[in-house]
């Protein structure tokens, strides 16, 4: 994602060539420490149109107790609604867990509030969507002897673990009921088994294993 050219300025730095031209944005890197050292004419952010204006801003800031670095950025002209803001939510290990891109509609313009967003709407913009990580490709090399060609390696398809089945205990007496069977020949056996099959099918549920006892 594109962002303005930036230079980190530290107290006592004599550099005035930031790699981009005036006007430039000047703001404190640590806003808490900055506002703990107030002075007349203090702004949350400044626009310096020349080196003389930049020197005056730096002198005012560092002569009133602020010691941290300043952020110098290339000034990008445009209205408030030309901006986008990316808000990131991180865990205790500083790992980003969620991001939300917002379209700025209006900013505050008071001296100590300039740059703060007063109205934002969330929009989906494809060009700013994170690109998916490339799929991991594993190359397997088959050892060969001189004068022979390695066999082509077939891609390995990850095995799908079957869903574990639940067990259901069924008593044989519940299946046969109170009926008594008389077995005299092979036909009687077939009829008995067919009847048991129908009764067991009624007991059988999806993803279930029946245990007869």
C-alpha positions in Angstrom: 0.0 0.0 0.0 1.4 3.4 -1.0 2.1 5.9 1.7 3.9 9.4 1.8 7.7 9.5 1.7 8.9 9.7 5.3 11.9 10.8 7.3 12.5 10.3 11.0 14.0 13.4 12.5 15.8 13.2 15.9 16.7 16.2 18.1 20.0 17.8 17.0 19.7 16.3 13.5 21.2 18.8 11.0 19.7 17.1 7.9 17.4 19.3 5.8 17.4 17.1 2.7 14.7 14.6 3.4 14.5 13.1 0.0 11.4 15.1 -1.0 10.6 18.8 -1.5 8.7 21.3 0.6 6.0 21.7 1.7 6.3 18.9 4.3 4.2 17.6 7.2 5.9 17.8 10.7 4.5 15.9 13.6 5.6 14.2 16.8 6.2 10.5 16.9 5.1 10.2 20.5 1.9 12.3 20.9 1.6 11.5 24.6 5.0 13.0 25.4 4.4 15.8 23.0 1.2 17.0 24.7 2.9 16.7 28.1 5.1 19.7 27.1 2.6 22.3 25.9 3.5 25.8 24.5 1.8 28.7 22.8 1.0 28.1 19.2 1.2 24.3 19.7 -0.3 22.2 16.9 -0.8 18.4 16.6 0.7 18.6 13.1 2.4 21.3 11.1 2.8 22.1 7.4 6.3 23.6 6.7 6.4 25.4 3.3 10.2 26.2 3.6 13.3 25.3 5.5 12.9 28.5 7.6 9.4 27.5 8.7 10.7 24.0 9.4 13.6 25.3 11.6 11.1 27.5 13.6 8.8 24.5 14.2 11.6 22.3 15.4 12.9 25.1 17.6 9.5 25.6 19.2 9.0 21.9 19.8 12.4 21.0 21.3 12.7 24.1 23.4 9.7 23.2 25.5 10.7 19.8 26.8 9.9 17.3 24.1 12.8 14.9 23.5 11.4 12.2 21.2 11.7 12.0 17.4 9.6 13.9 14.8 8.0 12.4 11.7 8.6 14.4 8.5 6.5 13.4 5.5 5.9 14.5 2.0 2.8 16.7 1.8 0.1 15.1 -0.3 -2.5 17.7 -1.4 -6.2 16.9 -1.4 -9.4 17.1 0.5 -10.3 15.2 3.7 -12.3 12.6 1.7 -9.3 11.7 -0.4 -7.8 9.8 2.5 -8.0 6.3 3.7 -7.1 5.0 7.2 -6.1 1.5 8.1 -6.8 0.5 11.7 -5.0 -2.5 13.1 -5.8 -4.5 16.2 -2.9 -6.4 17.7 -2.6 -8.9 20.5 -0.3 -8.8 23.5 2.5 -10.1 21.3 2.2 -7.3 18.8 0.7 -9.7 16.2 -1.9 -8.1 14.0 -5.2 -10.0 14.4 -7.6 -7.8 12.5 -7.5 -4.8 10.1 -10.2 -2.4 9.0 -9.9 0.0 6.1 -11.8 3.2 6.4 -12.7 6.0 4.0 -12.2 9.4 5.7 -15.1 11.8 5.1 -14.2 14.6 7.5 -11.2 15.5 9.7 -10.9 17.9 12.7 -9.2 21.2 11.8 -8.6 22.6 15.3 -4.9 23.2 16.1 -4.6 20.3 18.5 -7.1 18.0 16.7 -6.0 18.4 13.1 -5.4 15.0 11.6 -8.0 13.3 13.8 -10.8 11.6 11.9 -14.2 13.0 12.6 -16.2 10.8 10.2 -15.2 7.5 8.6 -17.1 4.9 6.6 -15.9 1.3 6.0 -15.6 0.4 2.4 -14.4 -2.7 0.5 -11.7 -1.9 -2.0 -10.3 -4.8 -3.9 -6.9 -3.1 -4.6 -6.2 -2.9 -0.9 -7.2 -6.5 -0.1 -4.3 -8.6 1.2 -2.9 -10.9 -1.5 -3.4 -14.7 -0.6 -0.2 -16.5 0.3 1.2 -18.8 -2.4 0.4 -22.5 -2.0 3.3 -24.5 -0.5 4.9 -26.8 -3.1 6.9 -29.7 -1.9 9.5 -31.0 -4.4 10.5 -34.7 -4.0 13.7 -35.9 -5.7 14.1 -39.6 -6.5 17.7 -40.8 -6.4 19.0 -41.9 -9.8 22.0 -43.7 -11.0 24.2 -42.5 -13.8 22.5 -43.0 -17.2 19.0 -43.4 -15.8 16.1 -41.0 -15.6 14.2 -40.3 -12.4 10.6 -41.4 -12.3 8.1 -38.6 -12.3 6.9 -37.8 -8.8 3.1 -37.7 -8.4 1.7 -34.9 -6.3 0.8 -36.0 -2.7 -2.8 -35.4 -1.8 -3.4 -34.8 1.9 -5.3 -37.6 3.5 -8.7 -36.8 4.8 -9.3 -38.1 8.2 -12.7 -40.0 8.5 -15.2 -38.6 10.9 -15.2 -40.8 14.1 -18.3 -43.0 14.4 -20.4 -43.2 17.5 -21.2 -46.6 19.0 -24.7 -47.9 19.8 -25.3 -50.9 22.0 -28.3 -53.1 21.0 -29.4 -56.2 22.8 -30.2 -59.2 20.6 -33.3 -59.9 22.6 -34.6 -56.4 21.7 -34.0 -57.2 18.0 -35.6 -60.7 18.1 -38.3 -59.7 20.5 -40.3 -62.4 22.4 -40.6 -64.5 19.3 -39.1 -68.0 19.1 -37.6 -69.2 15.8 -37.6 -72.8 14.6 -34.8 -73.5 12.2 -35.1 -76.7 10.2 -33.4 -75.9 6.8 -31.4 -73.4 4.8 -34.6 -71.5 3.8 -35.5 -71.0 7.5 -32.0 -69.5 8.0 -32.4 -67.1 5.1 -35.8 -66.0 6.3 -34.4 -65.4 9.8 -31.4 -63.4 8.6 -33.6 -61.3 6.3 -35.9 -60.4 9.2 -32.9 -59.6 11.4 -31.5 -57.4 8.7 -34.6 -55.3 8.4 -34.8 -54.9 12.2 -31.1 -53.9 12.4 -31.4 -51.4 9.6 -34.1 -49.7 11.7 -31.6 -49.4 14.6 -28.8 -48.2 12.4 -28.2 -44.5 12.3 -25.9 -42.3 10.2 -22.3 -42.5 11.3 -23.0 -45.2 13.9 -21.6 -48.6 14.7 -24.0 -51.1 16.4 -22.6 -53.4 19.0 -24.8 -56.5 19.6 -24.8 -58.0 23.1 
